[in-house]
Amino acid sequence: MLLRTVYNEPEVDDRLRDEAVRTGSSKAELFRRYLRAGAPVLRATPELELPPPRPADAPPLVLRTVHIDDALDYWLSVRAFDTHLPKNDYVCWCLSVGMQQGN
């Protein structure tokens, strides 16, 4: 595992916090769980429309540092490069897709 720093939307961090409190888990574990849930969806449906760019007037992002499996981190790097997205944006997209799966 390696330590990865990601800048998240405040709403995502709030949702992770609320769920962590409710379930007795940690935000980091939920982050990893949702990231692992989003990766297969993005693998299986590469034609998904890319997320829109973040508006310039959006609220500041929240810093989150978590341990991520090396293989998943490498896959995220490759996919970010292939889709011409910054890695942080791709990680956030994968996290969002995983949260939508409800795992």
C-alpha angles and dihedrals in degrees: 000000000000133000113252126187116212131180109220136189110263091239091057092050090048091051091049090049094049093047092046091054092045095048100034091240130121127258089237093055091048090048091054092044093052092043090053089047093051097048097069091048092052090045093051096044109037090162092070111130112257116249115264118259116269113261116247091235095052118124118269117280124248120240114233123178117194140161112252129188111262094233093050091047091051091049090050090051093051094046092047090052092046093051094043091237125133108258092242090056092049092049090050091048091051090048091050092050090050092050089051088055088061096224 
